[in-house]
Amino acid sequence: MRTSKITTILFDLDGTLINTNDLIIESFINTLNLYFPDKYKQEDVLPFMGPPLYDSFYSVDQQLAHEMVEKYREFNLANHDLLVKEFEGVYETVEALHKAGYKMAIVSTKLHDTVLRGLKVGRLDRFFDVVIGLDDVERAKPDPEPLEKALRILGSKPEEAIMVGDNHHDILGGKNAGTKTAGVSWTAKGRNYLDQFEPDYILETMSDLLAVVGAEENE
């Protein structure tokens, strides 16, 4: 059963609309190896995916957190366009939603300019006029502030919106803001991980979102 009267879709970017999993994992491992050689492997850095960078590195070493963030961003930006890939069906689905007149925004824990770069690599930049990055707010997801800011700019109410993401802070951010929520099954942390946070929907493919918001009925 789909939700009714959804007019607005808030998307996370990384791991949801564009496949930055390899980029993020390599960025974390490269950075951590500078300080803790060969201590961290892929499974060790998966919990760091999603939250703001500072929070993740602070949990490793409080004194070095700021320095590690800078090292991470240096590697990440240098390898961004090489390692970012498209997810199957995302472009077509976002294009269809855009043509159908849905209001859409990106709500990310990445810096605003880095979000814009990712959208461009994924060929999605022309669909999003509203982008809320980490440096656009005081408090990141799961705090409702970034979602509320996006909704305010779009002129939408929480009850007519849905938050789509690959991580717990997307689902909890949506719940805290009063929107519907949809998790994506292609999350790097695994579908079972997202199920714990009880999203209203789990999307097997991005095209499933068309039925959830009723776009197929509007064609």
C-alpha positions in Angstrom: 0.0 0.0 0.0 1.5 3.3 -1.0 1.4 6.6 0.9 -1.1 9.2 -0.2 -0.7 12.8 -1.2 3.1 12.7 -1.4 4.3 15.8 -3.3 7.8 16.1 -2.0 10.8 13.8 -1.9 13.9 14.4 0.1 16.9 12.3 -0.9 20.1 11.5 0.8 22.9 11.5 -1.8 25.8 9.1 -1.0 24.8 5.5 -1.2 21.3 6.4 -2.2 21.4 8.3 -5.5 25.1 7.8 -6.3 27.4 4.9 -5.5 30.1 6.5 -3.4 30.6 3.4 -1.3 34.1 2.5 -2.7 35.1 6.2 -2.5 34.1 6.5 1.1 35.6 3.2 2.2 38.9 3.9 0.5 38.9 7.5 1.9 38.5 6.2 5.5 41.0 3.4 5.1 43.6 5.6 3.5 43.2 8.3 6.2 43.2 5.8 9.1 46.3 4.0 7.8 48.2 7.3 8.0 47.7 7.2 11.8 47.0 3.5 12.6 48.8 1.5 9.9 46.9 -1.7 8.9 44.6 -1.5 11.8 41.3 -0.8 9.9 39.7 -2.9 7.2 36.5 -2.4 5.2 34.2 -4.0 7.8 35.7 -1.7 10.5 34.8 1.5 8.7 31.3 0.6 7.6 29.9 2.2 10.9 31.5 5.4 9.9 29.5 5.7 6.7 26.7 8.2 7.1 27.4 10.4 10.1 29.3 13.7 9.8 33.1 13.0 9.3 34.1 14.8 12.5 31.8 12.6 14.6 33.3 9.4 13.1 36.9 10.5 13.5 36.2 11.9 17.0 35.1 8.4 18.0 38.6 7.1 16.9 40.8 9.8 18.4 39.5 13.1 19.9 42.8 14.9 19.5 43.3 14.0 15.9 39.8 14.3 14.7 40.1 17.7 12.9 43.4 16.7 11.2 41.9 13.4 10.1 38.9 15.1 8.5 41.3 17.3 6.5 43.3 14.2 5.3 40.1 12.4 4.4 38.7 15.3 2.4 42.0 15.7 0.6 42.0 12.0 -0.6 38.3 12.0 -1.2 38.3 15.0 -3.5 41.3 13.8 -5.4 39.7 10.5 -6.2 36.0 11.6 -6.3 35.3 11.5 -10.0 37.3 8.3 -10.5 35.5 6.2 -7.9 31.9 7.6 -8.0 29.5 5.3 -9.9 25.8 5.5 -10.8 23.2 3.2 -9.3 21.1 1.4 -11.9 17.7 3.0 -12.4 18.3 6.1 -10.4 18.7 8.6 -13.2 15.5 7.3 -14.9 13.5 7.4 -11.7 14.6 10.9 -10.7 13.9 12.1 -14.2 10.4 10.7 -14.2 9.7 12.3 -10.8 11.0 15.6 -12.1 8.8 15.4 -15.2 5.8 14.5 -13.0 6.2 17.7 -11.0 7.3 16.3 -7.7 9.3 18.7 -5.5 12.7 17.3 -4.7 15.7 18.2 -2.6 19.0 16.7 -1.4 19.6 16.5 2.3 23.1 15.3 3.0 25.8 15.2 5.7 28.4 16.2 3.1 29.5 19.7 2.5 27.3 21.6 0.1 30.0 22.0 -2.7 30.9 18.3 -2.5 27.2 17.4 -2.9 27.0 19.5 -6.0 30.0 17.8 -7.4 28.5 14.4 -6.8 25.2 15.4 -8.4 27.1 16.5 -11.5 29.1 13.3 -11.8 25.8 11.4 -11.5 24.1 13.6 -14.1 21.5 14.5 -11.6 22.3 18.2 -11.0 19.6 19.5 -13.3 16.9 17.9 -11.2 17.8 19.5 -7.9 17.5 23.2 -7.1 17.5 22.7 -3.4 20.5 21.2 -1.7 21.1 21.1 2.0 24.6 20.2 3.0 26.3 19.9 6.4 27.5 23.5 6.2 24.0 24.8 5.6 22.7 23.8 9.0 23.7 23.8 12.7 22.7 20.2 13.4 23.0 17.3 11.0 20.6 14.4 10.5 19.1 12.7 12.5 18.2 16.1 13.9 15.2 17.3 11.9 16.8 20.7 11.1 18.1 19.9 7.6 14.9 18.3 6.5 12.8 21.1 7.9 15.0 23.6 6.1 14.5 21.8 2.8 10.8 21.5 3.3 10.6 25.2 4.2 12.4 26.2 1.0 10.2 23.9 -1.1 7.1 25.2 0.6 6.1 21.7 1.7 4.7 20.2 4.9 6.2 17.1 6.6 3.0 15.1 6.1 3.3 15.4 2.3 7.0 14.4 2.1 9.1 11.3 2.2 12.8 11.0 3.1 14.7 8.4 1.1 18.1 7.2 2.3 20.6 4.4 2.9 21.4 4.9 6.6 19.9 5.1 10.0 20.2 8.9 10.3 18.1 9.3 7.1 15.3 7.2 8.6 15.5 8.7 12.0 15.8 12.2 10.5 12.6 11.6 8.6 10.8 10.3 11.7 12.0 13.3 13.7 10.8 15.7 11.0 7.4 14.0 10.7 7.9 12.7 7.1 7.4 9.2 5.7 10.6 7.3 5.3 12.0 4.9 2.7 15.2 2.9 3.1 17.1 1.5 0.1 18.0 -2.2 0.0 21.3 -1.5 -1.7 22.7 0.2 1.4 26.3 -0.8 2.1 25.4 -1.8 5.7 22.8 -4.3 4.5 19.0 -4.3 4.4 18.7 -6.0 7.8 20.5 -3.0 9.3 18.0 -0.5 8.0 15.1 -2.7 9.0 16.0 -2.1 12.7 14.9 1.5 12.3 11.5 0.6 10.8 11.3 2.8 7.7 7.8 3.0 6.2 9.2 1.4 3.0 12.2 -0.5 1.8 12.9 0.1 -1.9 14.3 -2.9 -3.8 15.1 -0.7 -6.7 14.8 3.1 -7.0 12.0 2.6 -9.5 9.9 1.2 -6.7 9.6 4.8 -5.4 7.4 5.7 -8.4 4.6 3.4 -7.0 5.2 4.5 -3.4 4.5 8.2 -4.2 1.8 7.4 -6.8 3.8 8.7 -9.8 2.7 5.8 -11.9 -0.9 6.6 -11.4 -0.3 10.2 -12.5 1.1 9.2 -15.9 
